[in-house]
Each structure stands twice: as structure tokens, then as C-alpha cells.
Amino acid sequence: MELKVKAQAGSFESSDVLIMVEPLDTGAGRQIELQSIVMKQFGEELLKQIHNELDQWEVSDVRIIVNDKGALSPTISARLETALKRSAGLQSGTLI
């Protein structure tokens, strides 16, 4: 998937997650900034989930900011997918 613009999905509400994505130049790699209220318990699992989702969508050069307020795994996947699709121009929605 080719990302084109900055995009976001989610909110700062309790039990939700706000995910912002920004395309980077080819070869820049993945830059993931993760903040979570459950970082100590689930931080590594959250990062693993994000990397797995990016692998599934074949995204390699991206900056992602994740602000998690205790979202469940399916919510994180849905928000990340939505943000990626918005960035690629495959779905309309909130753009930064």
C-alpha cells in the first residue's frame, strides 16, 4: 500500500486509540511512537500487533503515532487500517 498524505483515526476517549500515520521517503523504514496507559503490561504486544498489521498491508516507510487509552486489539486493528486507507486515498475521513 502506498501512503500519500497524513491521516488519522480514533479518538482520545477511554477504551479507544488515536492513530496518526504519515508517509516517509522510500527507505526510511518504520518509526512508531507508542503511548499507552497499559504500556508496562502490553507495550510489546501492541508494537508486535502494529508491525504485523503493517506487514499485512505491505507498508514499510511510515511514521505512526499511537496514543492508546486501553483499546482492545480489534479496535487497534480497525483504527490502524482506517488510518492507512485514509492515507492511501482509499477511504475518506479525517486528514491532518
C-alpha contacts under 8 A as a table, 3 or more apart, distances in Angstrom:
res1	aa1	res2	aa2	distance
1	M	57	W	6.00
1	M	58	E	5.72
1	M	59	V	5.81
1	M	88	A	6.97
2	E	59	V	7.17
2	E	88	A	5.79
3	L	22	E	7.59
3	L	23	P	5.39
3	L	59	V	7.95
3	L	62	V	7.97
3	L	84	L	7.04
3	L	87	S	5.21
3	L	88	A	4.30
3	L	89	G	7.82
4	K	23	P	6.19
4	K	87	S	5.56
4	K	88	A	5.24
4	K	89	G	7.15
5	V	22	E	6.33
5	V	23	P	6.39
5	V	87	S	4.93
5	V	88	A	6.97
5	V	95	L	7.84
6	K	20	M	7.25
6	K	21	V	5.62
6	K	22	E	4.42
6	K	23	P	6.72
6	K	87	S	5.72
6	K	95	L	6.25
6	K	96	I	5.78
7	A	20	M	5.73
7	A	21	V	5.45
7	A	22	E	6.70
7	A	83	A	5.59
7	A	84	L	7.36
7	A	86	R	5.93
7	A	87	S	5.08
7	A	94	T	6.46
7	A	95	L	4.53
7	A	96	I	5.59
8	Q	18	L	7.14
8	Q	19	I	5.45
8	Q	20	M	4.20
8	Q	21	V	6.18
8	Q	82	T	7.81
8	Q	83	A	4.85
8	Q	86	R	7.55
8	Q	87	S	7.99
8	Q	94	T	6.19
8	Q	95	L	6.24
8	Q	96	I	6.97
9	A	18	L	5.87
9	A	19	I	5.45
9	A	20	M	6.68
9	A	79	R	5.38
9	A	80	L	7.14
9	A	82	T	6.22
9	A	83	A	5.10
9	A	94	T	7.08
10	G	16	D	6.68
10	G	17	V	5.46
10	G	18	L	4.32
10	G	19	I	6.28
10	G	79	R	5.85
11	S	16	D	6.18
11	S	17	V	5.76
11	S	18	L	4.73
12	F	16	D	6.50
12	F	17	V	6.30
12	F	18	L	6.01
12	F	67	N	7.45
12	F	68	D	7.73
12	F	69	K	6.79
13	E	16	D	5.52
13	E	17	V	7.49
13	E	69	K	6.86
14	S	69	K	5.29
14	S	70	G	6.72
14	S	71	A	7.77
15	S	68	D	7.84
15	S	69	K	5.22
15	S	70	G	4.54
15	S	71	A	4.38
15	S	72	L	7.24
16	D	68	D	6.45
16	D	69	K	5.43
16	D	70	G	6.24
16	D	71	A	4.52
16	D	72	L	7.77
16	D	75	T	7.11
16	D	76	I	7.88
17	V	66	V	6.99
17	V	67	N	5.66
17	V	68	D	4.31
17	V	69	K	5.68
17	V	70	G	7.30
17	V	71	A	5.79
17	V	75	T	7.58
17	V	76	I	6.51
17	V	79	R	7.33
18	L	66	V	5.90
18	L	67	N	5.19
18	L	68	D	6.44
18	L	79	R	7.47
19	I	64	I	6.96
19	I	65	I	5.75
19	I	66	V	4.68
19	I	67	N	6.51
19	I	79	R	6.59
19	I	80	L	6.30
19	I	83	A	6.81
20	M	64	I	5.65
20	M	65	I	5.14
20	M	66	V	6.61
20	M	83	A	6.70
21	V	62	V	6.77
21	V	63	R	5.72
21	V	64	I	4.58
21	V	65	I	6.56
21	V	83	A	6.49
21	V	84	L	6.86
21	V	87	S	7.15
22	E	62	V	5.73
22	E	63	R	5.11
22	E	64	I	6.49
22	E	87	S	7.47
23	P	61	D	6.37
23	P	62	V	4.69
23	P	63	R	6.38
23	P	87	S	7.86
24	L	28	A	6.21
24	L	29	G	7.73
24	L	61	D	5.18
24	L	62	V	5.02
24	L	63	R	6.63
25	D	28	A	5.68
25	D	61	D	6.51
26	T	29	G	7.58
26	T	61	D	5.98
27	G	61	D	6.39
28	A	61	D	5.50
28	A	62	V	7.64
29	G	60	S	5.58
29	G	61	D	4.40
29	G	62	V	6.48
30	R	60	S	5.93
30	R	61	D	5.29
30	R	62	V	5.02
30	R	63	R	5.92
30	R	64	I	7.74
31	Q	62	V	6.25
31	Q	63	R	4.57
31	Q	64	I	6.16
32	I	63	R	5.87
32	I	64	I	4.79
32	I	65	I	6.00
32	I	66	V	7.56
33	E	63	R	7.93
33	E	64	I	6.16
33	E	65	I	4.77
33	E	66	V	6.07
34	L	43	G	7.98
34	L	47	L	7.77
34	L	65	I	6.12
34	L	66	V	4.81
34	L	67	N	6.22
34	L	68	D	7.69
35	Q	39	M	6.97
35	Q	66	V	6.09
35	Q	67	N	4.89
35	Q	68	D	6.04
36	S	39	M	4.90
36	S	43	G	7.33
36	S	66	V	7.89
36	S	67	N	5.92
36	S	68	D	4.47
36	S	69	K	6.04
36	S	70	G	7.04
37	I	68	D	6.56
37	I	69	K	5.71
37	I	70	G	6.25
38	V	41	Q	5.49
38	V	42	F	5.82
38	V	43	G	6.85
38	V	69	K	7.90
38	V	70	G	6.48
39	M	42	F	5.37
39	M	43	G	4.23
39	M	44	E	7.89
40	K	43	G	5.88
42	F	45	E	5.22
42	F	46	L	6.07
43	G	46	L	5.15
43	G	47	L	6.33
44	E	47	L	5.18
44	E	48	K	6.15
45	E	48	K	5.01
45	E	49	Q	6.09
46	L	49	Q	5.08
46	L	50	I	6.21
47	L	50	I	5.09
47	L	51	H	6.18
48	K	51	H	5.18
48	K	52	N	6.12
49	Q	52	N	5.07
49	Q	53	E	6.18
49	Q	77	S	7.93
50	I	53	E	5.15
50	I	54	L	6.19
50	I	77	S	7.72
50	I	80	L	7.84
51	H	54	L	5.04
51	H	55	D	6.10
52	N	55	D	5.03
52	N	56	Q	6.20
53	E	56	Q	5.00
53	E	57	W	6.33
53	E	77	S	7.10
53	E	80	L	7.83
53	E	81	E	7.87
54	L	57	W	5.15
54	L	58	E	5.86
54	L	59	V	5.12
54	L	60	S	7.12
55	D	58	E	4.82
55	D	59	V	6.22
55	D	60	S	7.62
56	Q	59	V	7.88
59	V	62	V	7.10
68	D	71	A	6.30
71	A	75	T	6.03
71	A	76	I	6.39
72	L	75	T	5.39
72	L	76	I	6.46
73	S	76	I	5.16
73	S	77	S	6.30
74	P	77	S	5.08
74	P	78	A	6.13
75	T	78	A	5.10
75	T	79	R	6.09
76	I	79	R	5.22
76	I	80	L	6.08
77	S	80	L	5.22
77	S	81	E	6.06
78	A	81	E	5.15
78	A	82	T	6.10
79	R	82	T	5.12
79	R	83	A	6.14
80	L	83	A	5.15
80	L	84	L	6.11
81	E	84	L	5.17
81	E	85	K	6.11
82	T	85	K	5.16
82	T	86	R	6.08
82	T	91	Q	7.50
83	A	86	R	5.12
83	A	87	S	6.12
84	L	87	S	5.05
84	L	88	A	6.19
85	K	88	A	5.06
85	K	89	G	6.12
85	K	90	L	4.97
85	K	91	Q	5.45
86	R	89	G	5.09
86	R	90	L	5.83
86	R	91	Q	4.82
86	R	92	S	5.74
86	R	93	G	6.44
86	R	94	T	7.70
86	R	95	L	7.55
87	S	90	L	7.63
87	S	95	L	7.89
88	A	91	Q	7.80
89	G	92	S	6.89
